[in-house]
């Protein structure tokens, strides 16, 4: 799966939401390979969007469409600073529930030294994580650049997410998490989307 990540500070969440609604209504129907968009604005005005496609070729074809360029020309002025873009052409997902129904999404961003090893460790314990954290509906992990990553965690609601993060971990999961943390190049940052905007292609 291919994911395009857009991030930057915006002046107003309402205008950005209206622009995204316009994209889903007017641009998405012709966007071959588009699967899902997860977006939102943090409390301090940072907008983040993960747009998922079946593959990179489909995403690039959409970027070249006149409709896409015209939409972005109208939307870009809503940002009041630098806008960053990342292409993750090897994104992976794990969906024990229905992430499209999530009421809270937390994004973890950082940099690691060995993506393959980190994913191997975490995927090996997927079933155990689902048992201890049933409020997690899905996870999308994206890597790009020099080991940089964005991981979106979809929760049933924020209350259950906060309760879950305080749970003590069994020894095997604690060991797996410690190994993943050891692979970090820098400490991660967390972006909370209290009101995520999730749009999905309908058949």
PyMOL commands that set and color helices and strands:
alter all, ss='L'
color gray80, all
select helices_A, chain A and resi 13-30+56-63+66-78+99-101+115-124+126-132+158-165+171-182
alter helices_A, ss='H'
color red, helices_A
select strands_A, chain A and resi 2-9+34-41+46-53+84-88+92-94+104-112+136-144+148-155+184-193+197-200
alter strands_A, ss='S'
color yellow, strands_A
deselect
rebuild
show_as cartoon
